[in-house]
Amino acid sequence: MDKVLLKDLKRQNKYTKFFKEWQEQEFKDHPDEAKVLEELEVLSKNIGMREGFVIACFDYRNLDLAFFTGNVEEITGYPESIFREKGMEASFSMIHPGDRPELFRFQKIVFDVFHQLTMKERHSFEFSYTTRWVHRTTNEIIWTVGKAKPFLIDSDGNFAIDLHIIIQLQNQPKVTSYDWNYSYQKEDGSRVYVSKSSPKDNNVKLTKKEKEIAQMILDGKKSKEVSETLNISMNTVGTHRKNILKKLNARNMGEMIKILASYDF
């Protein structure tokens, strides 16, 4: 065990303070907790831990790691014993310092959004992130992408344990720092998607024509169909699409469509 690192983590506890609200939820016992964690253990063994592939669960009741695959040590350079001893505190110590502020901002967003949802919506909630790890001994920058969702929600709807599927990227992605998005299915069956680049609220100033075209894009209509339906040129349609893209701060058409899906027109 790295005694110097462990001593430092015990003394500071500087990262878990951002998760105080999570820990203060009034948790209820979950009768199937032991069973679901056993099933996760079996699943991880059946999958076979591929190189650069990690499964982990944060337990928000004690800010610990309820489960993680052992290959995390070879990827990060941090001893497995450190994660077992200090859990969440150790996990965030390996995050690139430039990514931590946005990570902690995002966890607050996740907490606030999740607790505004109905019980049914909470069970459909999931989030993704791209971040940088820093190898403990080599200082190598390791890009990873993670997909996470609630793994254990108690009878009162409290987010007790999550599940992360994390993959090491071989090449640097287009983003330059911590990136994120979350989504959930509303009671009416529609899907809400919000990303780091989404507008801060739904009051983006789209013109009447832009709203009309945005709705047609959501309906799956191609530019030619939009042009013929609205009796405007293809060039005009293209200009409107570019303006919508810019106003939504979307990086591409795929992201624009996902953002538009969370809007009411």
N, C-alpha and C positions, 0 to 999 in steps of 0.2 A: 504494500500500500504506500502511496505517496504521502508521507506523514506531513510534509510541509504544506501541500495543497489541502489536505484534510484539516489541518490546524487553521489555515486561512479561511476555509469555508465555514468552520464552526464559529470562528470569531466574527465574521462579517454578516452572514445571512443577508446580503445586500440585494439579492434578486427576488427571494420569496416574498419580500415586503409588498411587491406589486400584486400579489395574489391574495392579499388579506381578505378581500370581499368574497373570494371563492371559498376560503376556509371558514368564513363566518356564516355560511349557509346553514340552516337548521336541518341537518341531515336526518333521514330516517333509515332504519335498517333495511337492507335489501335481502330477502330470503334466498335469492339465487346467486348471490355474489361469488361464493366459493365455486359454484358450478361453472359460471361463465368464465372465470379466470382459468379453471382447469381446462375448459374447452379451448381457450386461447393458447394454452401451453401445447395442447395436442395439435392444434391447427398449425402453429409455428413450426413444429417438428415435421408435420406432413408436407408443408410447403418446402422445407429444406432451405436453410438460410443462404441465399445466394450472396455473392460478393457485393458489398455496397448496399445491402438491403437490411433495414432495421424495423422491428415492431416494438412499440413502447406504449405504456399506459401511465398517465399521471393520475395520482390519487389526490384530489383537492381537499380531502378531509384532514390530511396530515402533510400535504405538500411533498409527498413521497412518490417514488416510482413503484407502482403496484406490479408492473411487469415490464421486462425488456429483454431482448435477445442478446446473448453474450457477445455477438460479433461487434458490438459497439466499441469494444476496447481496441480492436485491430484497426478500426476506421479512424478513431479519434485520438488514440494514444493515451486516453484517460483510463486508469485501472478500473476494472469492473467493480471492485470493492468500494471505490469512491462513489459510484452511482448507487450502490446498495446502502451506503452509509448516509449520504447527503441528498440523494434523490434529485429533486427539482433544482436545488441550489447548484449541484454539480453540473446538471444538464445545461444550465444557462451560462455557466462559467466558460464553456467551450464555444459559445456563440461569438461571432466576430463583434468587437466593440461597436463598430459602425452600424450593426443591425439591431442591437439591443433596444435602443429607444423606440423604434417602430414596432418591434416585437411586443414590448410592454404596452404600447398604445393600442395595439391590435387586441391583446388579451382583454383589455378594458371594453373595447367595442364588442367583442364576442360575449362577454359577461352581460353587458347591458342589453344587447339584442336578444340573446337567448331567454332572458327572464321577462321579456315582453311578449313572448310567444305563448300560444296555447299548448297544452300537453301534447296534442297530436303533432303540432308544428315542431315542437322541441325534438321529437323523435326522428324528424326528417332533417334536422340541422346538421350541416357539415362545413368544414372549412379547409382551405389549402394554403400553403405558404412555400416560399422559396427563400432560403437563407444560406449563410456561410458559416461553416464550422472552422475552427483553427486547431490544427493538430497540436497536441500537447508538447511534443518533443521536437518536431520538425518545423513548426509554424506554417505548414502548408495550408493554403486556403482550400477548403473542401465545400463545393456547392452541393446542396441537397434540396430536394423537393418533397414536401410532406402532404399527406391527405389525412385529415382527422375528423372524428365524429364522437358524439357521446357514446360511451360504452356501457355506462351504468347510470341511469336516471332513477332516483328514488321515487317513492309513492307521492311525494309532495312536489315532484318536478325539479328537484335539485340536481345539478350537474355534479356527480360524485367522481366518476372516473371517465377519462377519454381514451381513445384508441388512435394511435398514430402509425401510419405506414409510411416509412421514409426511405427514399432511394437516393443514393449518391449519383450525382451527375458527372459524366466524363468530360463534358465541356461546359464552359461558362455560359449561362443563359443570357437572353437579351437584357434582363434587368441587371442593375448594378448594385443593388442592396436589397434588404428585406422587402418582399412583395407578398401580398395576401389577397384572399377573397373568401367570401362565405355565401352560402345559399341555404334555402329551406323551402319546403312545399307549403303553401298556404292552405287554409281550410277548404277553399274552393278548387283546389287541385293545381293552381298555377304555381310556377316556380319563381322565387325571388332570388336574384343574383346581385351581389354587391362586391366590388373590388376596390383596391387601394386607389385606383384611378377614377372611380365613380365620382360623380358630382356629390357634394356634401349633403345635398337634399334633392328633392324632386322638383324644385322650382327653377329648373333650367329654362331659359328664355328661348324656347323654340317658337318659330312663327307658325301661323295657322297652316301654311303649306308644308312646312317641315314636319309638323305633327301628323298631317295627313300621310305624307310619304313614310314617316317612321312607322305608322300603323300598318301600312301596306308591306313594308319590309318585314315586320313581325309576322304578317300573314303569309310570308314566303314568296311574295311576288318579285319577279326579276325586274331589272331596270326597264326593259322593253315593255313589260306589262304596265308598269307605273306610267311610262311615257304615253302609252296608248290610252290608258284609263283617264289620265288627267289632261290629255291633249297638250302635252309639252314635249320639248325636244329631249333626246337622250342626254345631250350636253347639260341641259338644265337640271335633269334628274341627277346627273353626276355631281353638279355643283351643290345641290341640296344635300346629297349624301355626305359630301366632304364637310359641309357646314355642320351637319348633325354630329359627325364624327368628332369634329373639333370642339363643339359645345359640350359634348359628353366626356371629353378628355379620354376617349378610347383610342387604343393603339392600332386597332384593326377592325375589320367588319365583324369578325366573330365576337370580339369583346363588346362592340357597339350593340349587337343584337342581344347579348346577355344583359347588358345594362338596361336597354329598352324594355326588356321583359319584366323588369321590376317597376315600371312606370304605368300610371293610369292616364290614358289619353281620352 
